[in-house]
Amino acid sequence: MLAEKMTLSQAFNNVIRDCKDPYAREYAKAAMQVASAFGTEGLRTQILYVLSNTAHWRGPLAKETKATFKEYLKKTK
């Protein structure tokens, strides 16, 4: 059985809930506001900030969450 794909919203919530880095959490909290104010390019930039600050976040949830962000970045190139 295939696992459901994680949405960006779920990925941001995972960072807010489980990542210990305070900067990653703040960038994740602000992501949707940035997306509505600055569109796709603003959201891409915010995702890059989140990924940069989750470099030391480990585990299966972290891996799946980061993969979701990276997949979005590839699709919106």
Biopython code that builds the backbone (N, CA, C, O; Angstrom):
import numpy as np
from Bio.PDB.StructureBuilder import StructureBuilder

atoms = [
    (1, "MET", "N", (0.836, -1.180, 0.000)),
    (1, "MET", "CA", (0.000, 0.000, 0.000)),
    (1, "MET", "C", (0.887, 1.251, 0.000)),
    (1, "MET", "O", (1.846, 1.339, 0.767)),
    (2, "LEU", "N", (0.564, 2.196, -0.849)),
    (2, "LEU", "CA", (1.331, 3.435, -0.931)),
    (2, "LEU", "C", (0.907, 4.405, 0.166)),
    (2, "LEU", "O", (-0.276, 4.549, 0.472)),
    (3, "ALA", "N", (1.886, 5.052, 0.736)),
    (3, "ALA", "CA", (1.599, 6.066, 1.753)),
    (3, "ALA", "C", (1.102, 7.329, 1.056)),
    (3, "ALA", "O", (1.513, 7.635, -0.063)),
    (4, "GLU", "N", (0.224, 8.049, 1.723)),
    (4, "GLU", "CA", (-0.264, 9.309, 1.161)),
    (4, "GLU", "C", (0.864, 10.319, 1.137)),
    (4, "GLU", "O", (1.734, 10.326, 2.007)),
    (5, "LYS", "N", (0.835, 11.175, 0.120)),
    (5, "LYS", "CA", (1.830, 12.236, 0.042)),
    (5, "LYS", "C", (1.531, 13.286, 1.094)),
    (5, "LYS", "O", (0.373, 13.610, 1.361)),
    (6, "MET", "N", (2.575, 13.804, 1.676)),
    (6, "MET", "CA", (2.441, 14.857, 2.675)),
    (6, "MET", "C", (2.226, 16.194, 1.963)),
    (6, "MET", "O", (2.896, 16.488, 0.974)),
    (7, "THR", "N", (1.301, 16.994, 2.463)),
    (7, "THR", "CA", (1.084, 18.326, 1.901)),
    (7, "THR", "C", (2.096, 19.298, 2.501)),
    (7, "THR", "O", (2.719, 19.005, 3.522)),
    (8, "LEU", "N", (2.255, 20.445, 1.868)),
    (8, "LEU", "CA", (3.149, 21.469, 2.418)),
    (8, "LEU", "C", (2.671, 21.915, 3.792)),
    (8, "LEU", "O", (3.477, 22.130, 4.696)),
    (9, "SER", "N", (1.388, 22.051, 3.944)),
    (9, "SER", "CA", (0.836, 22.460, 5.237)),
    (9, "SER", "C", (1.201, 21.459, 6.330)),
    (9, "SER", "O", (1.598, 21.848, 7.428)),
    (10, "GLN", "N", (1.067, 20.173, 6.027)),
    (10, "GLN", "CA", (1.446, 19.136, 6.992)),
    (10, "GLN", "C", (2.941, 19.195, 7.290)),
    (10, "GLN", "O", (3.361, 19.029, 8.435)),
    (11, "ALA", "N", (3.734, 19.431, 6.258)),
    (11, "ALA", "CA", (5.184, 19.508, 6.442)),
    (11, "ALA", "C", (5.553, 20.678, 7.357)),
    (11, "ALA", "O", (6.376, 20.528, 8.260)),
    (12, "PHE", "N", (4.940, 21.845, 7.117)),
    (12, "PHE", "CA", (5.215, 22.990, 7.986)),
    (12, "PHE", "C", (4.777, 22.699, 9.426)),
    (12, "PHE", "O", (5.475, 23.062, 10.373)),
    (13, "ASN", "N", (3.628, 22.047, 9.589)),
    (13, "ASN", "CA", (3.160, 21.691, 10.936)),
    (13, "ASN", "C", (4.112, 20.715, 11.619)),
    (13, "ASN", "O", (4.312, 20.798, 12.831)),
    (14, "ASN", "N", (4.702, 19.793, 10.861)),
    (14, "ASN", "CA", (5.688, 18.862, 11.433)),
    (14, "ASN", "C", (6.890, 19.620, 11.979)),
    (14, "ASN", "O", (7.385, 19.319, 13.066)),
    (15, "VAL", "N", (7.353, 20.601, 11.221)),
    (15, "VAL", "CA", (8.503, 21.400, 11.665)),
    (15, "VAL", "C", (8.139, 22.154, 12.942)),
    (15, "VAL", "O", (8.900, 22.156, 13.910)),
    (16, "ILE", "N", (6.975, 22.791, 12.936)),
    (16, "ILE", "CA", (6.539, 23.567, 14.101)),
    (16, "ILE", "C", (6.429, 22.680, 15.340)),
    (16, "ILE", "O", (6.816, 23.078, 16.438)),
    (17, "ARG", "N", (5.903, 21.489, 15.152)),
    (17, "ARG", "CA", (5.632, 20.593, 16.281)),
    (17, "ARG", "C", (6.868, 19.827, 16.750)),
    (17, "ARG", "O", (7.055, 19.644, 17.953)),
    (18, "ASP", "N", (7.723, 19.372, 15.812)),
    (18, "ASP", "CA", (8.761, 18.414, 16.180)),
    (18, "ASP", "C", (10.208, 18.881, 16.069)),
    (18, "ASP", "O", (11.085, 18.290, 16.700)),
    (19, "CYS", "N", (10.480, 19.906, 15.301)),
    (19, "CYS", "CA", (11.863, 20.367, 15.146)),
    (19, "CYS", "C", (12.248, 21.249, 16.340)),
    (19, "CYS", "O", (11.460, 22.086, 16.781)),
    (20, "LYS", "N", (13.429, 21.060, 16.842)),
    (20, "LYS", "CA", (13.873, 21.804, 18.018)),
    (20, "LYS", "C", (14.445, 23.183, 17.679)),
    (20, "LYS", "O", (14.536, 24.046, 18.552)),
    (21, "ASP", "N", (14.830, 23.395, 16.422)),
    (21, "ASP", "CA", (15.433, 24.664, 16.037)),
    (21, "ASP", "C", (14.387, 25.784, 16.028)),
    (21, "ASP", "O", (13.407, 25.704, 15.288)),
    (22, "PRO", "N", (14.587, 26.829, 16.845)),
    (22, "PRO", "CA", (13.585, 27.896, 16.929)),
    (22, "PRO", "C", (13.434, 28.691, 15.632)),
    (22, "PRO", "O", (12.343, 29.175, 15.330)),
    (23, "TYR", "N", (14.501, 28.829, 14.875)),
    (23, "TYR", "CA", (14.416, 29.567, 13.610)),
    (23, "TYR", "C", (13.591, 28.788, 12.590)),
    (23, "TYR", "O", (12.766, 29.366, 11.883)),
    (24, "ALA", "N", (13.814, 27.486, 12.515)),
    (24, "ALA", "CA", (13.037, 26.649, 11.597)),
    (24, "ALA", "C", (11.554, 26.746, 11.930)),
    (24, "ALA", "O", (10.718, 26.859, 11.033)),
    (25, "ARG", "N", (11.227, 26.702, 13.216)),
    (25, "ARG", "CA", (9.818, 26.797, 13.627)),
    (25, "ARG", "C", (9.210, 28.141, 13.249)),
    (25, "ARG", "O", (8.073, 28.194, 12.781)),
    (26, "GLU", "N", (9.951, 29.222, 13.444)),
    (26, "GLU", "CA", (9.438, 30.555, 13.111)),
    (26, "GLU", "C", (9.250, 30.721, 11.606)),
    (26, "GLU", "O", (8.247, 31.281, 11.164)),
    (27, "TYR", "N", (10.209, 30.237, 10.816)),
    (27, "TYR", "CA", (10.062, 30.305, 9.365)),
    (27, "TYR", "C", (8.865, 29.475, 8.902)),
    (27, "TYR", "O", (8.134, 29.890, 8.003)),
    (28, "ALA", "N", (8.663, 28.313, 9.507)),
    (28, "ALA", "CA", (7.523, 27.464, 9.149)),
    (28, "ALA", "C", (6.202, 28.141, 9.517)),
    (28, "ALA", "O", (5.232, 28.062, 8.763)),
    (29, "LYS", "N", (6.163, 28.797, 10.661)),
    (29, "LYS", "CA", (4.941, 29.508, 11.075)),
    (29, "LYS", "C", (4.595, 30.629, 10.106)),
    (29, "LYS", "O", (3.421, 30.873, 9.828)),
    (30, "ALA", "N", (5.597, 31.302, 9.601)),
    (30, "ALA", "CA", (5.382, 32.454, 8.720)),
    (30, "ALA", "C", (5.154, 32.053, 7.257)),
    (30, "ALA", "O", (4.770, 32.897, 6.448)),
    (31, "ALA", "N", (5.377, 30.812, 6.911)),
    (31, "ALA", "CA", (5.378, 30.389, 5.509)),
    (31, "ALA", "C", (4.083, 30.688, 4.773)),
    (31, "ALA", "O", (4.126, 31.208, 3.658)),
    (32, "MET", "N", (2.954, 30.383, 5.348)),
    (32, "MET", "CA", (1.692, 30.576, 4.633)),
    (32, "MET", "C", (1.365, 32.059, 4.452)),
    (32, "MET", "O", (0.784, 32.445, 3.438)),
    (33, "GLN", "N", (1.731, 32.883, 5.421)),
    (33, "GLN", "CA", (1.532, 34.323, 5.262)),
    (33, "GLN", "C", (2.420, 34.857, 4.146)),
    (33, "GLN", "O", (2.002, 35.709, 3.362)),
    (34, "VAL", "N", (3.629, 34.358, 4.084)),
    (34, "VAL", "CA", (4.558, 34.761, 3.031)),
    (34, "VAL", "C", (4.014, 34.329, 1.672)),
    (34, "VAL", "O", (4.097, 35.076, 0.698)),
    (35, "ALA", "N", (3.461, 33.128, 1.614)),
    (35, "ALA", "CA", (2.917, 32.617, 0.356)),
    (35, "ALA", "C", (1.776, 33.497, -0.146)),
    (35, "ALA", "O", (1.690, 33.774, -1.343)),
    (36, "SER", "N", (0.910, 33.932, 0.747)),
    (36, "SER", "CA", (-0.214, 34.765, 0.308)),
    (36, "SER", "C", (0.250, 36.174, -0.059)),
    (36, "SER", "O", (-0.351, 36.812, -0.923)),
    (37, "ALA", "N", (1.295, 36.661, 0.574)),
    (37, "ALA", "CA", (1.775, 38.014, 0.294)),
    (37, "ALA", "C", (2.726, 38.073, -0.905)),
    (37, "ALA", "O", (2.703, 39.041, -1.665)),
    (38, "PHE", "N", (3.559, 37.048, -1.077)),
    (38, "PHE", "CA", (4.603, 37.101, -2.095)),
    (38, "PHE", "C", (4.521, 35.991, -3.137)),
    (38, "PHE", "O", (5.376, 35.915, -4.019)),
    (39, "GLY", "N", (3.514, 35.136, -3.054)),
    (39, "GLY", "CA", (3.305, 34.096, -4.060)),
    (39, "GLY", "C", (4.296, 32.952, -3.987)),
    (39, "GLY", "O", (4.931, 32.708, -2.961)),
    (40, "THR", "N", (4.407, 32.266, -5.100)),
    (40, "THR", "CA", (5.239, 31.064, -5.181)),
    (40, "THR", "C", (6.700, 31.344, -4.870)),
    (40, "THR", "O", (7.347, 30.570, -4.165)),
    (41, "GLU", "N", (7.222, 32.446, -5.392)),
    (41, "GLU", "CA", (8.637, 32.748, -5.162)),
    (41, "GLU", "C", (8.909, 33.011, -3.684)),
    (41, "GLU", "O", (9.950, 32.609, -3.165)),
    (42, "GLY", "N", (7.988, 33.679, -3.008)),
    (42, "GLY", "CA", (8.137, 33.908, -1.574)),
    (42, "GLY", "C", (8.088, 32.615, -0.790)),
    (42, "GLY", "O", (8.844, 32.427, 0.163)),
    (43, "LEU", "N", (7.187, 31.712, -1.197)),
    (43, "LEU", "CA", (7.086, 30.413, -0.527)),
    (43, "LEU", "C", (8.343, 29.588, -0.756)),
    (43, "LEU", "O", (8.824, 28.926, 0.163)),
    (44, "ARG", "N", (8.881, 29.619, -1.972)),
    (44, "ARG", "CA", (10.136, 28.897, -2.263)),
    (44, "ARG", "C", (11.265, 29.397, -1.352)),
    (44, "ARG", "O", (12.023, 28.600, -0.798)),
    (45, "THR", "N", (11.366, 30.702, -1.205)),
    (45, "THR", "CA", (12.408, 31.282, -0.356)),
    (45, "THR", "C", (12.221, 30.847, 1.091)),
    (45, "THR", "O", (13.189, 30.505, 1.770)),
    (46, "GLN", "N", (10.979, 30.860, 1.561)),
    (46, "GLN", "CA", (10.693, 30.462, 2.940)),
    (46, "GLN", "C", (11.059, 28.998, 3.163)),
    (46, "GLN", "O", (11.607, 28.649, 4.209)),
    (47, "ILE", "N", (10.765, 28.149, 2.199)),
    (47, "ILE", "CA", (11.110, 26.727, 2.295)),
    (47, "ILE", "C", (12.621, 26.554, 2.373)),
    (47, "ILE", "O", (13.110, 25.721, 3.137)),
    (48, "LEU", "N", (13.357, 27.323, 1.601)),
    (48, "LEU", "CA", (14.822, 27.252, 1.661)),
    (48, "LEU", "C", (15.322, 27.628, 3.059)),
    (48, "LEU", "O", (16.249, 27.004, 3.574)),
    (49, "TYR", "N", (14.710, 28.648, 3.673)),
    (49, "TYR", "CA", (15.083, 29.020, 5.042)),
    (49, "TYR", "C", (14.782, 27.883, 6.015)),
    (49, "TYR", "O", (15.600, 27.566, 6.879)),
    (50, "VAL", "N", (13.608, 27.273, 5.873)),
    (50, "VAL", "CA", (13.235, 26.157, 6.759)),
    (50, "VAL", "C", (14.231, 25.013, 6.589)),
    (50, "VAL", "O", (14.738, 24.479, 7.575)),
    (51, "LEU", "N", (14.511, 24.636, 5.345)),
    (51, "LEU", "CA", (15.448, 23.530, 5.106)),
    (51, "LEU", "C", (16.831, 23.822, 5.674)),
    (51, "LEU", "O", (17.476, 22.937, 6.235)),
    (52, "SER", "N", (17.276, 25.044, 5.531)),
    (52, "SER", "CA", (18.582, 25.432, 6.050)),
    (52, "SER", "C", (18.658, 25.252, 7.564)),
    (52, "SER", "O", (19.690, 24.856, 8.106)),
    (53, "ASN", "N", (17.561, 25.548, 8.225)),
    (53, "ASN", "CA", (17.548, 25.486, 9.689)),
    (53, "ASN", "C", (17.110, 24.136, 10.247)),
    (53, "ASN", "O", (17.046, 23.961, 11.464)),
    (54, "THR", "N", (16.808, 23.185, 9.373)),
    (54, "THR", "CA", (16.468, 21.837, 9.841)),
    (54, "THR", "C", (17.591, 20.843, 9.549)),
    (54, "THR", "O", (17.369, 19.632, 9.570)),
    (55, "ALA", "N", (18.772, 21.340, 9.281)),
    (55, "ALA", "CA", (19.902, 20.483, 8.916)),
    (55, "ALA", "C", (20.236, 19.441, 9.987)),
    (55, "ALA", "O", (20.721, 18.357, 9.662)),
    (56, "HIS", "N", (19.983, 19.755, 11.245)),
    (56, "HIS", "CA", (20.325, 18.820, 12.329)),
    (56, "HIS", "C", (19.114, 18.048, 12.842)),
    (56, "HIS", "O", (19.227, 17.289, 13.804)),
    (57, "TRP", "N", (17.969, 18.234, 12.216)),
    (57, "TRP", "CA", (16.752, 17.514, 12.590)),
    (57, "TRP", "C", (16.804, 16.141, 11.937)),
    (57, "TRP", "O", (16.951, 16.045, 10.719)),
    (58, "ARG", "N", (16.688, 15.086, 12.718)),
    (58, "ARG", "CA", (16.847, 13.716, 12.232)),
    (58, "ARG", "C", (15.606, 12.871, 12.506)),
    (58, "ARG", "O", (14.730, 13.246, 13.286)),
    (59, "GLY", "N", (15.561, 11.729, 11.845)),
    (59, "GLY", "CA", (14.503, 10.758, 12.063)),
    (59, "GLY", "C", (13.606, 10.611, 10.843)),
    (59, "GLY", "O", (13.713, 11.387, 9.894)),
    (60, "PRO", "N", (12.719, 9.615, 10.864)),
    (60, "PRO", "CA", (11.857, 9.339, 9.716)),
    (60, "PRO", "C", (10.922, 10.511, 9.369)),
    (60, "PRO", "O", (10.727, 10.820, 8.194)),
    (61, "LEU", "N", (10.353, 11.152, 10.378)),
    (61, "LEU", "CA", (9.462, 12.279, 10.122)),
    (61, "LEU", "C", (10.236, 13.439, 9.499)),
    (61, "LEU", "O", (9.750, 14.086, 8.571)),
    (62, "ALA", "N", (11.419, 13.696, 10.000)),
    (62, "ALA", "CA", (12.252, 14.759, 9.451)),
    (62, "ALA", "C", (12.608, 14.464, 7.994)),
    (62, "ALA", "O", (12.556, 15.353, 7.144)),
    (63, "LYS", "N", (12.964, 13.232, 7.719)),
    (63, "LYS", "CA", (13.345, 12.841, 6.358)),
    (63, "LYS", "C", (12.173, 13.020, 5.390)),
    (63, "LYS", "O", (12.341, 13.560, 4.297)),
    (64, "GLU", "N", (11.005, 12.569, 5.792)),
    (64, "GLU", "CA", (9.817, 12.680, 4.939)),
    (64, "GLU", "C", (9.414, 14.146, 4.741)),
    (64, "GLU", "O", (9.020, 14.546, 3.645)),
    (65, "THR", "N", (9.515, 14.933, 5.802)),
    (65, "THR", "CA", (9.161, 16.349, 5.737)),
    (65, "THR", "C", (10.101, 17.103, 4.797)),
    (65, "THR", "O", (9.656, 17.875, 3.947)),
    (66, "LYS", "N", (11.385, 16.875, 4.957)),
    (66, "LYS", "CA", (12.371, 17.544, 4.091)),
    (66, "LYS", "C", (12.197, 17.119, 2.638)),
    (66, "LYS", "O", (12.362, 17.937, 1.733)),
    (67, "ALA", "N", (11.868, 15.857, 2.401)),
    (67, "ALA", "CA", (11.639, 15.367, 1.042)),
    (67, "ALA", "C", (10.442, 16.079, 0.408)),
    (67, "ALA", "O", (10.459, 16.387, -0.784)),
    (68, "THR", "N", (9.420, 16.336, 1.195)),
    (68, "THR", "CA", (8.250, 17.063, 0.703)),
    (68, "THR", "C", (8.640, 18.460, 0.261)),
    (68, "THR", "O", (8.219, 18.919, -0.801)),
    (69, "PHE", "N", (9.442, 19.138, 1.070)),
    (69, "PHE", "CA", (9.895, 20.486, 0.708)),
    (69, "PHE", "C", (10.745, 20.448, -0.565)),
    (69, "PHE", "O", (10.562, 21.271, -1.463)),
    (70, "LYS", "N", (11.668, 19.500, -0.638)),
    (70, "LYS", "CA", (12.561, 19.407, -1.800)),
    (70, "LYS", "C", (11.784, 19.081, -3.074)),
    (70, "LYS", "O", (12.107, 19.592, -4.147)),
    (71, "GLU", "N", (10.777, 18.244, -2.962)),
    (71, "GLU", "CA", (9.939, 17.912, -4.115)),
    (71, "GLU", "C", (9.195, 19.152, -4.611)),
    (71, "GLU", "O", (9.080, 19.369, -5.817)),
    (72, "TYR", "N", (8.694, 19.959, -3.687)),
    (72, "TYR", "CA", (8.017, 21.202, -4.068)),
    (72, "TYR", "C", (8.983, 22.140, -4.790)),
    (72, "TYR", "O", (8.631, 22.746, -5.802)),
    (73, "LEU", "N", (10.184, 22.252, -4.272)),
    (73, "LEU", "CA", (11.180, 23.136, -4.894)),
    (73, "LEU", "C", (11.497, 22.689, -6.325)),
    (73, "LEU", "O", (11.659, 23.521, -7.217)),
    (74, "LYS", "N", (11.583, 21.370, -6.537)),
    (74, "LYS", "CA", (11.851, 20.853, -7.890)),
    (74, "LYS", "C", (10.705, 21.166, -8.836)),
    (74, "LYS", "O", (10.931, 21.536, -9.988)),
    (75, "LYS", "N", (9.473, 21.020, -8.355)),
    (75, "LYS", "CA", (8.296, 21.242, -9.185)),
    (75, "LYS", "C", (8.109, 22.700, -9.567)),
    (75, "LYS", "O", (7.530, 22.989, -10.614)),
    (76, "THR", "N", (8.580, 23.613, -8.751)),
    (76, "THR", "CA", (8.342, 25.035, -8.986)),
    (76, "THR", "C", (9.563, 25.756, -9.517)),
    (76, "THR", "O", (9.613, 26.986, -9.496)),
    (77, "LYS", "N", (10.520, 25.033, -9.979)),
    (77, "LYS", "CA", (11.753, 25.599, -10.526)),
    (77, "LYS", "C", (11.474, 26.556, -11.662)),
    (77, "LYS", "O", (12.404, 27.121, -12.236)),
]
sb = StructureBuilder()
sb.init_structure("model")
sb.init_model(0)
sb.init_chain("A")
sb.init_seg("    ")
for serial, (resi, resn, name, xyz) in enumerate(atoms, 1):
    if name == "N":
        sb.init_residue(resn, " ", resi, " ")
    sb.init_atom(name, np.array(xyz, "f"), 0.0, 1.0, " ", f" {name:<3s}", serial, name[0])
structure = sb.get_structure()
